[in-house]
Amino acid sequence: MRQHARHAAFDRLAGTLLIAFISVATPASAQQVMIAKTDTQIDALDPGIKLFLREKMAEGNTAFTDDNVILFLHGATSPSTCDFDLSYKDYSWADWLVKQGYVVYMGDYRNYGGSTREAAMDDPPAKHHPLTRSYFSIRSLSSSASSCVEARKDSVSRSGS
């Protein structure tokens, strides 16, 4: 009986120490960061096309350097917010980066996500050649990067395909 009581006391002590360790190991400042989110539509290089661009950063952030501004661009299947800012439980990759001091931009190519969707996208595919070509993606990248640089007066790091 005494041995059982000692084990129970030890388990309680171990649990208390584990909780104390976790709360010290997790930086309080990273957990307390308030995140500002701004969704905008920017002009593409092509007339009549608007591109979706999301910015996330710590509220009140004034530090914009070559090392802390990043632009995410999605692949061929999902828009940028699904790839980089999908909140699952209490986690989003973009939010995690903001808590590490980054300013995060996420852009959508034309015909994806929040960007302009051309009317021809509703037609059967056999009716025309593919509408979204690789050179449009490069033009979208150029517009998105230029917008980030203009907004923050600095260069950006790019991640994505």
VOVOMAR-721455 format. One record per residue: x, y, z of N, C-alpha, C, O, CB in turn; residue in three letters. Coordinates in steps of 0.05 Angstrom, whole numbers, plus 5000, padded with zeros to 4 digits. Last residue first. Glycine has a CB too. Layout:
N
X,Y,Z,X,Y,Z,X,Y,Z,X,Y,Z,X,Y,Z,ala
...
This chain:
161
5121,5531,3882,5128,5522,3855,5116,5541,3835,5119,5537,3811,5119,5494,3850,ser
5154,5557,3941,5132,5545,3927,5140,5537,3899,5164,5538,3892,5108,5564,3926,gly
5179,5619,3961,5176,5591,3967,5152,5580,3953,5131,5593,3952,5175,5586,3998,ser
5224,5674,3959,5201,5660,3948,5202,5631,3955,5223,5618,3957,5201,5663,3917,arg
5237,5733,3995,5245,5706,3989,5221,5691,3979,5198,5696,3989,5257,5691,4015,ser
5243,5801,3972,5228,5779,3985,5241,5752,3978,5255,5750,3958,5198,5779,3975,val
5267,5867,3989,5265,5844,3971,5250,5822,3987,5246,5824,4011,5293,5834,3962,ser
5230,5927,4004,5251,5908,4008,5248,5885,3989,5229,5884,3974,5252,5898,4037,asp
5183,5958,4013,5208,5971,4005,5232,5953,4010,5253,5962,4018,5212,5997,4019,lys
5134,5937,4023,5153,5936,4045,5180,5948,4038,5198,5948,4055,5157,5907,4053,arg
5104,5946,3976,5091,5950,4002,5112,5952,4025,5108,5967,4044,5072,5927,4008,ala
5141,5933,3936,5130,5960,3937,5118,5965,3965,5122,5987,3976,5108,5964,3916,glu
5148,5878,3947,5171,5897,3949,5161,5925,3952,5172,5941,3967,5189,5894,3924,val
5096,5860,3937,5109,5856,3964,5132,5876,3967,5134,5888,3988,5119,5827,3967,cys
5090,5873,3883,5072,5884,3903,5084,5882,3931,5081,5901,3947,5045,5870,3901,ser
5130,5842,3860,5132,5871,3858,5114,5884,3878,5122,5904,3890,5124,5880,3830,ser
5110,5791,3870,5135,5799,3883,5138,5829,3882,5147,5841,3901,5159,5786,3868,ala
5063,5793,3838,5061,5788,3867,5087,5798,3881,5085,5811,3902,5056,5759,3873,ser
5083,5801,3786,5065,5820,3798,5064,5817,3829,5064,5837,3843,5036,5816,3787,ser
5116,5754,3781,5127,5781,3778,5109,5802,3792,5119,5819,3806,5132,5788,3749,ser
5077,5714,3786,5099,5716,3805,5111,5744,3804,5116,5755,3826,5121,5695,3799,leu
5048,5725,3739,5035,5727,3765,5056,5730,3787,5053,5747,3805,5017,5703,3771,ser
5086,5712,3701,5076,5740,3702,5062,5745,3729,5064,5767,3740,5057,5745,3678,arg
5092,5658,3711,5115,5676,3715,5106,5705,3717,5117,5720,3733,5135,5672,3691,ile
5040,5642,3697,5049,5639,3725,5073,5656,3730,5075,5668,3752,5057,5609,3730,ser
5041,5652,3643,5022,5668,3660,5031,5666,3689,5029,5685,3705,4993,5658,3656,phe
5077,5614,3626,5085,5642,3625,5066,5660,3640,5074,5681,3649,5087,5651,3595,tyr
5046,5567,3633,5069,5572,3651,5078,5601,3650,5085,5613,3670,5092,5554,3645,ser
4975,5580,3628,5001,5571,3618,5023,5579,3636,5020,5596,3653,5006,5582,3589,arg
4910,5570,3628,4931,5578,3646,4957,5564,3638,4960,5540,3640,4924,5570,3676,thr
4880,5548,3586,4880,5577,3591,4903,5586,3609,4913,5608,3605,4854,5584,3604,leu
4890,5501,3534,4892,5508,3563,4895,5538,3567,4909,5552,3552,4916,5493,3575,pro
4845,5514,3478,4871,5506,3489,4872,5513,3519,4855,5529,3528,4895,5520,3474,his
4775,5496,3478,4797,5514,3474,4823,5502,3485,4823,5482,3500,4792,5542,3487,his
4737,5456,3485,4729,5479,3470,4753,5498,3464,4751,5515,3445,4708,5494,3485,lys
4752,5416,3519,4756,5411,3490,4750,5436,3473,4758,5437,3450,4739,5388,3481,ala
4734,5434,3570,4762,5436,3563,4767,5433,3533,4786,5445,3522,4778,5416,3578,pro
4674,5473,3569,4686,5447,3568,4715,5449,3559,4721,5465,3541,4670,5427,3549,pro
4678,5535,3608,4672,5520,3583,4684,5492,3585,4702,5487,3601,4684,5535,3559,asp
4696,5562,3651,4671,5547,3655,4663,5531,3630,4644,5515,3631,4649,5567,3661,asp
4739,5589,3634,4745,5567,3652,4719,5550,3656,4721,5527,3665,4755,5577,3679,met
4722,5633,3606,4727,5609,3591,4733,5585,3608,4732,5562,3599,4750,5614,3571,ala
4722,5673,3645,4697,5661,3638,4701,5635,3623,4685,5616,3626,4680,5680,3622,ala
4775,5670,3693,4766,5677,3666,4741,5661,3659,4738,5637,3667,4788,5671,3645,glu
4779,5693,3755,4773,5668,3741,4761,5676,3714,4739,5687,3713,4754,5650,3758,arg
4826,5729,3793,4806,5729,3771,4804,5702,3758,4824,5689,3751,4814,5751,3750,thr
4839,5696,3857,4846,5712,3834,4824,5711,3813,4805,5694,3814,4872,5702,3822,ser
4829,5662,3899,4816,5688,3900,4823,5706,3876,4815,5729,3876,4823,5702,3925,gly
4840,5602,3864,4833,5615,3889,4818,5641,3887,4797,5642,3874,4858,5619,3905,gly
4859,5616,3796,4861,5600,3821,4851,5616,3844,4853,5641,3844,4890,5591,3826,tyr
4863,5649,3752,4845,5626,3750,4847,5607,3774,4837,5584,3773,4852,5610,3725,asn
4930,5670,3767,4904,5674,3754,4889,5648,3750,4902,5627,3747,4908,5688,3726,arg
4956,5648,3831,4958,5653,3802,4931,5659,3791,4910,5654,3804,4971,5629,3787,tyr
4959,5678,3895,4946,5659,3876,4951,5667,3848,4950,5691,3841,4915,5657,3882,asp
5006,5684,3949,4994,5694,3924,4981,5671,3908,4991,5649,3908,5013,5708,3907,gly
5022,5706,4012,5013,5682,3997,4998,5692,3972,4978,5707,3975,4996,5663,4014,met
5073,5729,4055,5054,5735,4034,5047,5709,4020,5064,5691,4017,5066,5755,4013,tyr
5094,5744,4120,5087,5723,4101,5066,5733,4081,5045,5744,4088,5076,5698,4116,val
5147,5762,4157,5124,5774,4144,5118,5755,4120,5135,5751,4103,5129,5804,4134,val
5172,5727,4215,5170,5732,4186,5145,5748,4179,5125,5748,4194,5169,5705,4172,tyr
5177,5713,4269,5186,5739,4260,5184,5745,4231,5194,5766,4222,5214,5742,4269,gly
5153,5668,4286,5182,5667,4285,5194,5693,4275,5218,5695,4273,5191,5643,4267,gln
5100,5679,4277,5109,5677,4305,5139,5675,4307,5151,5680,4329,5096,5653,4319,lys
5100,5672,4222,5095,5699,4233,5106,5699,4262,5118,5719,4271,5065,5707,4232,val
5105,5616,4219,5127,5634,4209,5124,5662,4220,5144,5674,4228,5126,5634,4179,leu
5055,5601,4241,5080,5593,4254,5103,5611,4246,5119,5620,4262,5086,5564,4249,trp
5021,5622,4202,5020,5633,4229,5046,5626,4244,5057,5642,4259,4996,5622,4244,asp
5036,5588,4158,5039,5617,4157,5040,5630,4185,5057,5647,4190,5017,5630,4140,ala
5020,5538,4178,5048,5543,4172,5053,5573,4171,5073,5583,4182,5056,5530,4145,trp
4979,5534,4234,4980,5541,4206,5009,5547,4201,5022,5560,4217,4961,5566,4199,ser
4943,5504,4288,4968,5507,4273,4962,5516,4244,4944,5506,4231,4984,5481,4273,tyr
4905,5484,4322,4916,5510,4328,4941,5517,4312,4958,5532,4320,4922,5512,4358,asp
4870,5451,4275,4871,5454,4304,4882,5481,4310,4868,5501,4304,4889,5431,4317,lys
4895,5480,4220,4887,5454,4230,4892,5454,4260,4914,5457,4269,4903,5431,4216,tyr
4887,5527,4171,4888,5523,4200,4878,5496,4207,4855,5489,4202,4872,5546,4214,ser
4926,5538,4118,4903,5521,4126,4906,5516,4156,4925,5504,4165,4903,5494,4110,leu
4964,5567,4092,4950,5580,4114,4925,5564,4123,4906,5575,4133,4942,5608,4107,asp
4987,5539,4049,5004,5551,4069,4990,5563,4093,5003,5569,4113,5020,5572,4056,phe
4947,5515,4016,4974,5503,4019,4989,5513,4043,5003,5498,4057,4990,5508,3994,asp
4903,5548,4020,4900,5520,4027,4927,5507,4032,4930,5490,4049,4885,5504,4005,cys
4925,5596,4000,4916,5595,4028,4912,5566,4038,4916,5560,4061,4890,5611,4031,thr
4938,5585,3946,4959,5589,3966,4949,5586,3995,4963,5575,4011,4971,5616,3963,ser
4897,5532,3916,4906,5560,3919,4925,5562,3944,4927,5544,3960,4882,5578,3923,pro
4920,5470,3885,4905,5485,3906,4915,5514,3908,4938,5519,3901,4909,5471,3934,ser
4948,5450,3840,4923,5439,3848,4907,5456,3868,4882,5455,3867,4927,5412,3859,thr
5000,5467,3826,4980,5466,3805,4952,5457,3815,4934,5455,3798,4989,5448,3784,ala
5022,5508,3882,5027,5490,3859,5003,5489,3840,4988,5509,3839,5034,5462,3869,gly
5029,5577,3905,5019,5549,3905,5028,5533,3881,5039,5544,3862,4989,5550,3907,his
5078,5615,3937,5062,5611,3913,5054,5582,3912,5071,5564,3917,5077,5620,3887,leu
5098,5660,3987,5090,5633,3980,5073,5633,3955,5054,5649,3953,5076,5619,4004,phe
5148,5703,4004,5125,5700,3987,5121,5671,3980,5138,5658,3969,5128,5718,3961,leu
5174,5735,4062,5173,5712,4045,5147,5712,4029,5126,5719,4040,5175,5686,4062,ile
5219,5771,4099,5196,5774,4082,5196,5750,4063,5216,5746,4048,5196,5801,4067,val
5267,5769,4128,5242,5762,4142,5217,5766,4125,5195,5763,4136,5240,5778,4166,asn
5314,5783,4101,5313,5757,4115,5286,5750,4127,5283,5728,4136,5334,5757,4137,asp
5311,5834,4082,5315,5812,4062,5310,5785,4075,5304,5765,4062,5342,5813,4050,asp
5260,5862,4126,5287,5858,4116,5288,5837,4094,5268,5823,4090,5307,5851,4139,thr
5224,5900,4165,5221,5887,4140,5249,5885,4127,5260,5906,4119,5201,5901,4121,phe
5193,5916,4223,5219,5905,4213,5214,5889,4188,5202,5868,4188,5233,5888,4234,ala
5148,5929,4248,5159,5950,4231,5186,5941,4219,5199,5956,4205,5164,5975,4247,thr
5087,5903,4272,5113,5898,4261,5123,5921,4244,5108,5931,4227,5113,5871,4245,asn
5035,5909,4291,5055,5929,4299,5083,5924,4288,5101,5939,4295,5056,5930,4328,gly
5023,5839,4291,5012,5866,4293,5033,5885,4303,5048,5879,4322,4987,5867,4312,glu
5061,5800,4247,5055,5807,4275,5044,5835,4275,5054,5853,4262,5080,5804,4293,ala
5027,5783,4185,5051,5791,4201,5042,5797,4229,5018,5799,4235,5065,5815,4188,met
5007,5765,4121,5004,5760,4150,5030,5768,4163,5052,5762,4154,4998,5729,4155,lys
4971,5778,4062,4994,5785,4079,4988,5778,4108,4966,5784,4118,5001,5816,4076,glu
4951,5750,4001,4947,5752,4030,4973,5759,4043,4994,5748,4037,4935,5725,4041,arg
4926,5765,3939,4950,5766,3955,4943,5769,3984,4929,5788,3991,4969,5788,3945,leu
4899,5750,3875,4895,5749,3904,4923,5749,3918,4941,5734,3910,4878,5725,3913,phe
4899,5792,3819,4911,5769,3833,4906,5772,3863,4909,5794,3874,4941,5767,3826,leu
4860,5807,3762,4867,5814,3790,4878,5788,3803,4867,5767,3799,4843,5826,3806,lys
4859,5829,3696,4864,5807,3714,4873,5817,3741,4892,5833,3743,4886,5788,3702,ile
4856,5873,3663,4831,5860,3671,4835,5837,3690,4815,5825,3698,4817,5851,3647,gly
4919,5863,3629,4895,5880,3635,4871,5863,3643,4865,5843,3631,4888,5898,3611,pro
4973,5832,3661,4953,5830,3640,4928,5846,3647,4918,5843,3669,4946,5801,3633,asp
4999,5836,3708,5011,5850,3686,4992,5850,3662,4994,5868,3644,5037,5836,3677,leu
4947,5847,3758,4966,5830,3744,4979,5847,3721,4970,5869,3716,4952,5804,3732,ala
4936,5885,3816,4934,5884,3787,4955,5865,3776,4979,5866,3784,4938,5912,3774,asp
4911,5850,3874,4930,5867,3860,4927,5865,3830,4916,5845,3821,4959,5860,3869,ile
4870,5848,3928,4871,5841,3900,4891,5861,3887,4888,5885,3890,4842,5843,3887,gln
4883,5823,3995,4880,5844,3975,4879,5831,3947,4885,5808,3943,4904,5864,3976,thr
4878,5813,4064,4873,5801,4037,4869,5824,4018,4852,5841,4022,4849,5781,4038,asp
4916,5812,4121,4905,5830,4101,4902,5815,4074,4922,5805,4064,4922,5855,4097,thr
4922,5801,4189,4918,5788,4163,4905,5808,4145,4885,5821,4152,4901,5762,4166,lys
4964,5800,4245,4948,5817,4228,4946,5803,4200,4967,5795,4189,4960,5846,4225,ala
4966,5765,4306,4972,5765,4277,4953,5782,4262,4928,5779,4264,4971,5736,4267,ile
5000,5771,4365,4975,5777,4352,4981,5780,4322,4999,5795,4315,4961,5803,4363,met
5036,5727,4403,5037,5744,4380,5009,5747,4368,4996,5727,4362,5057,5733,4358,val
5041,5692,4445,5025,5716,4449,5024,5735,4425,5013,5756,4427,5035,5730,4473,gln
5076,5652,4432,5049,5645,4436,5030,5669,4437,5007,5667,4430,5045,5628,4461,gln
5125,5679,4431,5115,5667,4406,5085,5660,4408,5071,5662,4389,5131,5643,4399,ala
5130,5693,4485,5126,5714,4466,5116,5703,4439,5099,5716,4426,5153,5729,4461,ser
5139,5645,4511,5114,5658,4516,5109,5679,4494,5086,5684,4486,5113,5671,4543,ala
5166,5588,4483,5170,5617,4487,5143,5630,4490,5126,5628,4472,5186,5629,4464,pro
5166,5530,4517,5151,5543,4497,5154,5573,4501,5144,5583,4521,5122,5534,4496,thr
5194,5515,4563,5206,5509,4537,5192,5523,4515,5204,5528,4494,5206,5479,4533,ala
5160,5529,4605,5185,5543,4602,5197,5539,4574,5208,5558,4563,5205,5534,4624,val
5118,5493,4597,5112,5521,4596,5137,5538,4595,5136,5561,4584,5096,5529,4621,ser
5146,5444,4601,5134,5452,4576,5128,5482,4575,5132,5494,4554,5108,5436,4571,ile
5161,5446,4656,5181,5445,4635,5170,5454,4608,5182,5470,4594,5193,5417,4632,phe
5111,5444,4681,5129,5467,4685,5150,5469,4663,5156,5490,4653,5142,5465,4713,ala
5094,5394,4664,5078,5418,4657,5096,5442,4660,5095,5460,4642,5053,5420,4674,ile
5134,5362,4689,5130,5362,4660,5115,5387,4650,5123,5399,4631,5116,5337,4651,leu
5124,5372,4743,5149,5381,4731,5148,5382,4701,5159,5400,4688,5172,5362,4740,leu
5073,5348,4747,5076,5377,4753,5102,5387,4740,5102,5409,4729,5076,5382,4783,thr
5086,5295,4735,5067,5309,4719,5070,5339,4722,5069,5355,4703,5039,5301,4725,gly
5121,5283,4778,5131,5282,4751,5113,5297,4732,5122,5312,4714,5133,5253,4741,ala
5084,5288,4820,5107,5306,4819,5118,5306,4791,5125,5328,4780,5129,5296,4839,leu
5049,5246,4808,5039,5274,4810,5062,5294,4807,5059,5314,4793,5024,5278,4836,arg
5084,5202,4811,5071,5209,4786,5060,5237,4785,5062,5251,4765,5047,5189,4781,asp
5098,5204,4865,5118,5208,4845,5106,5216,4819,5116,5234,4805,5136,5183,4842,phe
5048,5192,4887,5060,5218,4894,5082,5224,4873,5084,5247,4864,5072,5218,4922,ala
5042,5140,4867,5022,5161,4860,5034,5188,4865,5030,5207,4849,4997,5157,4877,ala
5086,5115,4891,5084,5116,4862,5065,5138,4853,5070,5153,4835,5076,5089,4850,his
5071,5119,4945,5095,5132,4936,5095,5135,4905,5103,5156,4895,5120,5116,4944,arg
5025,5088,4945,5022,5116,4952,5047,5131,4942,5045,5154,4933,5019,5120,4982,ala
5048,5038,4933,5028,5050,4915,5025,5080,4919,5024,5095,4900,5001,5036,4918,his
5078,5030,4979,5091,5033,4954,5073,5045,4933,5082,5062,4917,5101,5005,4944,gln
5038,5025,5017,5056,5048,5019,5070,5052,4992,5074,5075,4983,5077,5044,5041,arg
5016,4976,5000,5000,5000,5000,5017,5025,5000,5012,5044,4985,4981,5000,5024,met
